[in-house]
Amino acid sequence: MSLSVSLTAIPGIPDIRDGDDLAAIIGDRLDAADLGLRHGDILCVAQKVFSKAEGCIIPLDSVTPSDEALRYAEELNKDARKVEVVLRESTRVVRSFRRPDQNEGTMICEHRLGFISANAAVDESNFGEESAVMVLPPDPDASCDALRAALHARFGAEIGVVMTDTFGRPWRLGQVNVAIGLSKVPATIREQGNTDAWGRPLQVTEPALADEIAAASGLVVRKDGKTPAVLLRGLDWTPAESRGADILRKKQEDMFR
Amino acid sequence: MSLSVSLTAIPGIPDIRDGDDLAAIIGDRLDAADLGLRHGDILCVAQKVFSKAEGCIIPLDSVTPSDEALRYAEELNKDARKVEVVLRESTRVVRSFRRPDQNEGTMICEHRLGFISANAAVDESNFGEESAVMVLPPDPDASCDALRAALHARFGAEIGVVMTDTFGRPWRLGQVNVAIGLSKVPATIREQGNTDAWGRPLQVTEPALADEIAAASGLVVRKDGKTPAVLLRGLDWTPAESRGADILRKKQEDMFR
């Protein structure tokens, strides 16, 4: 039972560039802030940081839109080249719409990695290039594994890593961070079969631990603040071999596809 | 900019009963744990605690199911009296289903308070009575206001209060805590018009602060642990007159009703 945890934005992380050694940069900032890494720490790192380090930036000049992209672009008042990138990142467009108050419409897509989000998580802001878009890393779990292994080698601590992205939700306004890649952090905790504090069997309860962690990291990260990495310390958790896709409902269990 | 926040489960909160003075109980536990309350603290308290203190428990013996309840009960293999309570708490059933692996089906409802959740947040577990169900407090914002005012009177600190409940989500497995009642805590933070760290205007970004706080509280609350109240300390935030309903998308903005 965790009684107290802390979330700390790791200070001083510079703008990341293609080819940067994330583990070295984050490790140096952890040392500089006298935080280090301890057994059981969990690092939450924004997708943008991984995408920049892995060069997942697509110049729009290099993109030729398909007929399908041209159709969506006209319907939604979007740049057809951006739509083309969204379609390439997606296995399916779940819904598309443009409300009267929207300049550009929205495409709700099933991403190649399985999750459903707006515009297939293709990002146009916050990476300093006007005529390019950013896509997710090819394998977020592998990116998390590599960061975890390198930091383990440096600090000797058994830690977990969560890659976060910022998603909107049906029914509820605003965005929260969710987990899209995991290393060692359990996607969910199965509490079925436990009893509650009054001895009665719990109904199906499966806290989405990785998403709780991702959402919590949002409390100390603000987009305009260059604080893309957060250290969660003090959580009582058991490492698992979860992958980001473990957080996704199977199609047949999901009534909202 | 918050660089570090802490989340602490307030220890020793007893089982709450109808008529209990929540502010006195929580205040005593805060003092006993040498936590107290400071300016800017936010208390996250589980819905169950408020519902118990406010007597929101309905003995099933007192419920006569309607024809509609009987129909759902048969289709979903549910107790018709429980279904009746769900229907009374709801303005609309959005979807109902029973998957082959489910003993009892699920009703996704629009609650009278406006949010969409499973079984209209009617709870059968974790309150120690076999033949009764628990419903949400009549006015969660008012419940939060009353708790905040009483704790302000005792500690003199300007604080915020969030009432949390545990919801499933479309597309993603497991549950996270969300905010269903607010006192002084902003529902969301509007970042439109800001620029990102590289000077480019941010696209529409509106972090759902109250839901981030609620989700974070789940990290130190476990259902079987009797830790229904969490103290968030260190967050940099500005009080607002938000209400729980401010977190809900308007119908015309929501493509998933």
Chai-1 contact restraints between the chains, C-beta under 6 A:
chainA,res_idxA,chainB,res_idxB,connection_type,confidence,min_distance_angstrom,max_distance_angstrom,comment,restraint_id
A,M1,B,G225,contact,1.0,0.0,6.0,A-B,restraint_1
A,S2,B,V220,contact,1.0,0.0,6.0,A-B,restraint_2
A,L3,B,A9,contact,1.0,0.0,6.0,A-B,restraint_3
A,S4,B,S6,contact,1.0,0.0,6.0,A-B,restraint_4
A,S4,B,T8,contact,1.0,0.0,6.0,A-B,restraint_5
A,V5,B,L7,contact,1.0,0.0,6.0,A-B,restraint_6
A,V5,B,L219,contact,1.0,0.0,6.0,A-B,restraint_7
A,S6,B,S4,contact,1.0,0.0,6.0,A-B,restraint_8
A,S6,B,S6,contact,1.0,0.0,6.0,A-B,restraint_9
A,L7,B,V5,contact,1.0,0.0,6.0,A-B,restraint_10
A,T8,B,S4,contact,1.0,0.0,6.0,A-B,restraint_11
A,A9,B,L3,contact,1.0,0.0,6.0,A-B,restraint_12
A,R95,B,M255,contact,1.0,0.0,6.0,A-B,restraint_13
A,F97,B,M255,contact,1.0,0.0,6.0,A-B,restraint_14
A,I116,B,W171,contact,1.0,0.0,6.0,A-B,restraint_15
A,S125,B,D196,contact,1.0,0.0,6.0,A-B,restraint_16
A,S125,B,R200,contact,1.0,0.0,6.0,A-B,restraint_17
A,S125,B,L202,contact,1.0,0.0,6.0,A-B,restraint_18
A,S125,B,Q203,contact,1.0,0.0,6.0,A-B,restraint_19
A,N126,B,D196,contact,1.0,0.0,6.0,A-B,restraint_20
A,G128,B,W198,contact,1.0,0.0,6.0,A-B,restraint_21
A,P170,B,P170,contact,1.0,0.0,6.0,A-B,restraint_22
A,P170,B,F256,contact,1.0,0.0,6.0,A-B,restraint_23
A,W171,B,I116,contact,1.0,0.0,6.0,A-B,restraint_24
A,W171,B,R249,contact,1.0,0.0,6.0,A-B,restraint_25
A,R172,B,I247,contact,1.0,0.0,6.0,A-B,restraint_26
A,L173,B,T188,contact,1.0,0.0,6.0,A-B,restraint_27
A,L173,B,I247,contact,1.0,0.0,6.0,A-B,restraint_28
A,L173,B,R249,contact,1.0,0.0,6.0,A-B,restraint_29
A,G174,B,T188,contact,1.0,0.0,6.0,A-B,restraint_30
A,G174,B,E206,contact,1.0,0.0,6.0,A-B,restraint_31
A,G174,B,P207,contact,1.0,0.0,6.0,A-B,restraint_32
A,G174,B,A208,contact,1.0,0.0,6.0,A-B,restraint_33
A,Q175,B,P207,contact,1.0,0.0,6.0,A-B,restraint_34
A,V176,B,A208,contact,1.0,0.0,6.0,A-B,restraint_35
A,V176,B,D211,contact,1.0,0.0,6.0,A-B,restraint_36
A,V176,B,E212,contact,1.0,0.0,6.0,A-B,restraint_37
A,T188,B,L173,contact,1.0,0.0,6.0,A-B,restraint_38
A,T188,B,G174,contact,1.0,0.0,6.0,A-B,restraint_39
A,N194,B,D224,contact,1.0,0.0,6.0,A-B,restraint_40
A,D196,B,S125,contact,1.0,0.0,6.0,A-B,restraint_41
A,D196,B,N126,contact,1.0,0.0,6.0,A-B,restraint_42
A,D196,B,K223,contact,1.0,0.0,6.0,A-B,restraint_43
A,D196,B,D224,contact,1.0,0.0,6.0,A-B,restraint_44
A,A197,B,D224,contact,1.0,0.0,6.0,A-B,restraint_45
A,A197,B,K226,contact,1.0,0.0,6.0,A-B,restraint_46
A,W198,B,G128,contact,1.0,0.0,6.0,A-B,restraint_47
A,R200,B,S125,contact,1.0,0.0,6.0,A-B,restraint_48
A,L202,B,S125,contact,1.0,0.0,6.0,A-B,restraint_49
A,Q203,B,S125,contact,1.0,0.0,6.0,A-B,restraint_50
A,T205,B,K223,contact,1.0,0.0,6.0,A-B,restraint_51
A,E206,B,G174,contact,1.0,0.0,6.0,A-B,restraint_52
A,P207,B,G174,contact,1.0,0.0,6.0,A-B,restraint_53
A,P207,B,Q175,contact,1.0,0.0,6.0,A-B,restraint_54
A,P207,B,G218,contact,1.0,0.0,6.0,A-B,restraint_55
A,A208,B,G174,contact,1.0,0.0,6.0,A-B,restraint_56
A,A208,B,V176,contact,1.0,0.0,6.0,A-B,restraint_57
A,D211,B,V176,contact,1.0,0.0,6.0,A-B,restraint_58
A,E212,B,V176,contact,1.0,0.0,6.0,A-B,restraint_59
A,E212,B,A215,contact,1.0,0.0,6.0,A-B,restraint_60
A,E212,B,G218,contact,1.0,0.0,6.0,A-B,restraint_61
A,E212,B,L219,contact,1.0,0.0,6.0,A-B,restraint_62
A,A215,B,E212,contact,1.0,0.0,6.0,A-B,restraint_63
A,A215,B,A215,contact,1.0,0.0,6.0,A-B,restraint_64
A,A216,B,A216,contact,1.0,0.0,6.0,A-B,restraint_65
A,G218,B,P207,contact,1.0,0.0,6.0,A-B,restraint_66
A,G218,B,E212,contact,1.0,0.0,6.0,A-B,restraint_67
A,L219,B,V5,contact,1.0,0.0,6.0,A-B,restraint_68
A,L219,B,E212,contact,1.0,0.0,6.0,A-B,restraint_69
A,V220,B,S2,contact,1.0,0.0,6.0,A-B,restraint_70
A,K223,B,D196,contact,1.0,0.0,6.0,A-B,restraint_71
A,K223,B,T205,contact,1.0,0.0,6.0,A-B,restraint_72
A,D224,B,N194,contact,1.0,0.0,6.0,A-B,restraint_73
A,D224,B,D196,contact,1.0,0.0,6.0,A-B,restraint_74
A,D224,B,A197,contact,1.0,0.0,6.0,A-B,restraint_75
A,G225,B,M1,contact,1.0,0.0,6.0,A-B,restraint_76
A,K226,B,A197,contact,1.0,0.0,6.0,A-B,restraint_77
A,I247,B,R172,contact,1.0,0.0,6.0,A-B,restraint_78
A,I247,B,L173,contact,1.0,0.0,6.0,A-B,restraint_79
A,R249,B,W171,contact,1.0,0.0,6.0,A-B,restraint_80
A,R249,B,L173,contact,1.0,0.0,6.0,A-B,restraint_81
A,M255,B,R95,contact,1.0,0.0,6.0,A-B,restraint_82
A,M255,B,F97,contact,1.0,0.0,6.0,A-B,restraint_83
A,F256,B,P170,contact,1.0,0.0,6.0,A-B,restraint_84
